[in-house]
């Protein structure tokens, strides 16, 4: 299995090169146009999108989460009104590390996960301590949709980031990965020098 390398200097792409193969079964070579699963790099795109809405005056960093997600609550409930957009993006809501990532991996929808946060006792000082999150971070999707007046998250990405920056090879959906003829397939290592291709998983595409 291969990788693609890009070097950017002063906003200019100075080097783009693929190494190895994108698909062991077909022998497809990795190149500068190969797409890979975006995975948690998507968090950076979500944060940049939030910043764009802040610049437009549609959102403020210190807006409370419950302004946009009324059924959001924490344990203890007294902490709920204090939680802000900034704390969602900085993984500092006070929740235990990876709260409900297991439900993301099981394919549960974000709408069904959000009400469950009130069942998890906070174990860190909110706003002051960092603990990496997937499900809680994904609430930014709902926040941005509400702040924009109901524009779907995927449409916001296209309007504010993909089209203006001409990101023609950006893929952030399961369907796009499946139908792209130059997509890197997932592989699993069975031993030190032996890899095999595995099916593309739907995990994490639900948030």
C-alpha positions as CSV (number, residue, x, y, z in Angstrom):
1,X,0.0,0.0,0.0
2,X,1.3,3.4,-0.9
3,X,1.1,7.1,0.0
4,X,1.0,10.5,-1.7
5,X,3.3,13.3,-0.7
6,X,2.7,17.0,-1.3
7,X,5.1,19.8,-0.4
8,X,3.7,23.3,-0.2
9,X,5.9,26.4,0.1
10,X,4.4,29.9,0.6
11,X,1.0,28.6,-0.7
12,X,2.6,27.1,-3.8
13,X,2.6,23.4,-4.5
14,X,6.3,22.6,-5.2
15,X,6.1,18.8,-5.2
16,X,3.4,16.1,-5.6
17,X,4.3,12.5,-6.0
18,X,2.7,9.1,-5.4
19,X,4.5,6.1,-4.0
20,X,3.6,2.5,-4.0
21,X,0.1,1.2,-5.0
22,X,-3.4,2.4,-4.2
23,X,-4.9,-1.1,-4.7
24,X,-2.9,-4.3,-4.3
25,X,-5.6,-6.3,-6.1
26,X,-5.6,-4.3,-9.3
27,X,-2.0,-2.9,-9.1
28,X,-3.3,0.7,-9.4
29,X,-0.4,3.0,-8.7
30,X,-0.6,5.8,-6.2
31,X,-0.2,9.3,-7.8
32,X,-0.8,12.9,-7.1
33,X,-4.5,12.6,-8.0
34,X,-5.2,9.5,-5.7
35,X,-7.9,10.2,-3.1
36,X,-7.7,8.7,0.4
37,X,-10.2,8.5,3.2
38,X,-10.3,11.9,4.9
39,X,-10.8,10.4,8.3
40,X,-10.0,12.8,11.2
41,X,-8.4,15.3,8.9
42,X,-12.0,16.2,8.4
43,X,-11.9,17.9,11.8
44,X,-9.6,20.6,10.3
45,X,-12.1,21.2,7.5
46,X,-15.0,21.5,10.0
47,X,-13.0,24.0,12.1
48,X,-12.1,26.1,9.0
49,X,-15.8,26.0,8.0
50,X,-16.7,27.3,11.4
51,X,-14.2,30.1,11.1
52,X,-15.8,31.1,7.8
53,X,-19.2,31.4,9.4
54,X,-17.7,33.4,12.3
55,X,-16.2,35.8,9.7
56,X,-19.7,36.1,8.1
57,X,-21.2,36.9,11.5
58,X,-23.4,33.8,11.4
59,X,-21.7,32.2,14.4
60,X,-19.6,33.2,17.4
61,X,-16.9,31.2,19.1
62,X,-18.5,31.7,22.5
63,X,-22.0,30.8,21.4
64,X,-23.5,28.1,23.8
65,X,-24.0,24.7,22.2
66,X,-27.6,24.6,23.4
67,X,-28.4,27.6,21.2
68,X,-28.1,25.3,18.2
69,X,-28.7,21.9,19.7
70,X,-31.5,22.2,22.3
71,X,-31.4,18.5,23.3
72,X,-27.7,18.6,24.2
73,X,-27.0,18.2,27.9
74,X,-24.1,17.1,30.2
75,X,-23.8,15.5,33.5
76,X,-24.0,17.5,35.8
77,X,-26.8,19.5,34.0
78,X,-25.5,22.7,35.5
79,X,-22.5,22.6,33.1
80,X,-24.6,22.5,30.0
81,X,-25.3,26.2,29.4
82,X,-21.5,26.9,29.8
83,X,-20.4,24.8,26.9
84,X,-19.5,26.7,23.8
85,X,-18.6,26.2,20.1
86,X,-14.9,26.7,21.1
87,X,-15.0,23.8,23.6
88,X,-16.5,21.5,21.0
89,X,-13.8,22.3,18.5
90,X,-11.0,22.1,21.2
91,X,-12.1,18.8,22.7
92,X,-12.6,20.4,26.1
93,X,-16.2,19.7,27.0
94,X,-15.0,17.8,30.1
95,X,-16.1,14.4,28.7
96,X,-14.0,11.3,29.1
97,X,-11.6,10.5,26.3
98,X,-13.4,9.1,23.2
99,X,-16.9,9.3,24.7
100,X,-19.3,7.2,22.5
101,X,-16.8,6.7,19.7
102,X,-18.0,3.1,20.0
103,X,-21.5,4.2,18.9
104,X,-20.0,6.1,15.9
105,X,-18.2,2.9,14.9
106,X,-21.5,1.0,15.2
107,X,-23.1,3.4,12.7
108,X,-25.5,5.2,15.0
109,X,-26.6,8.6,13.8
110,X,-25.4,11.8,15.4
111,X,-28.9,12.8,16.3
112,X,-29.3,9.6,18.4
113,X,-25.9,10.0,20.0
114,X,-26.2,13.6,21.2
115,X,-29.0,13.0,23.8
116,X,-26.8,10.3,25.4
117,X,-24.1,12.7,26.5
118,X,-26.1,13.5,29.6
119,X,-25.6,10.0,30.9
120,X,-21.8,10.4,31.0
121,X,-20.4,12.0,34.1
122,X,-17.8,14.7,33.3
123,X,-14.4,13.7,34.5
124,X,-12.4,16.7,33.5
125,X,-12.6,20.5,34.1
126,X,-14.7,21.8,31.2
127,X,-12.9,24.3,29.1
128,X,-9.6,23.6,30.7
129,X,-8.7,20.0,30.0
130,X,-8.3,18.3,26.6
131,X,-9.7,14.8,25.8
132,X,-9.9,13.7,22.2
133,X,-13.5,13.2,20.9
134,X,-15.2,12.0,17.7
135,X,-18.9,12.0,18.6
136,X,-18.8,15.2,20.6
137,X,-16.7,17.0,18.0
138,X,-19.2,15.9,15.3
139,X,-21.8,18.2,17.0
140,X,-20.1,21.0,15.0
141,X,-22.0,19.6,12.0
142,X,-25.4,20.3,13.6
143,X,-24.2,23.7,15.0
144,X,-23.0,24.9,11.5
145,X,-26.2,23.7,9.9
146,X,-28.3,25.7,12.3
147,X,-26.1,28.7,12.2
148,X,-26.3,28.9,8.4
149,X,-30.1,28.8,8.4
150,X,-30.5,25.1,7.7
151,X,-28.0,24.5,4.9
152,X,-26.8,20.8,5.0
153,X,-23.3,20.3,6.2
154,X,-22.1,18.8,2.9
155,X,-23.6,21.7,1.0
156,X,-21.8,24.2,3.3
157,X,-18.5,22.4,2.7
158,X,-19.0,22.6,-1.1
159,X,-20.1,26.3,-1.0
160,X,-17.5,27.7,1.5
161,X,-14.4,25.4,0.9
162,X,-14.5,23.0,-1.9
163,X,-15.6,25.4,-4.7
164,X,-13.7,28.5,-3.6
165,X,-10.4,26.6,-3.1
166,X,-11.0,24.4,-6.2
167,X,-10.5,21.2,-4.3
168,X,-11.5,19.0,-7.2
169,X,-10.1,15.8,-5.7
170,X,-11.5,16.1,-2.2
171,X,-13.7,13.2,-1.2
172,X,-15.7,13.1,2.1
173,X,-18.4,10.6,1.4
174,X,-18.5,6.8,1.2
175,X,-20.2,7.0,-2.2
176,X,-17.5,9.2,-3.7
177,X,-14.8,6.8,-2.5
178,X,-16.6,3.8,-4.0
179,X,-17.2,5.2,-7.4
180,X,-13.8,7.0,-7.9
181,X,-11.5,5.1,-10.2
182,X,-8.4,6.5,-8.5
183,X,-9.1,5.9,-4.8
184,X,-6.8,4.2,-2.3
185,X,-8.3,1.0,-1.1
186,X,-7.9,0.0,2.5
187,X,-5.5,-2.7,3.4
188,X,-4.7,-4.8,6.4
189,X,-1.3,-6.0,7.5
190,X,-1.3,-9.7,8.4
191,X,2.4,-9.9,9.1
192,X,5.5,-7.6,8.9
193,X,5.7,-7.7,5.1
194,X,2.3,-9.0,4.0
195,X,-0.7,-6.8,3.3
196,X,-4.1,-7.7,1.9
197,X,-6.9,-5.5,0.6
198,X,-10.1,-5.3,2.6
199,X,-13.5,-3.8,1.8
200,X,-14.1,-0.1,2.3
201,X,-15.8,0.4,5.7
202,X,-18.8,2.7,6.3
203,X,-17.5,3.5,9.7
204,X,-17.3,7.2,10.5
205,X,-19.2,8.2,7.5
206,X,-22.3,8.5,9.7
207,X,-20.9,11.7,11.4
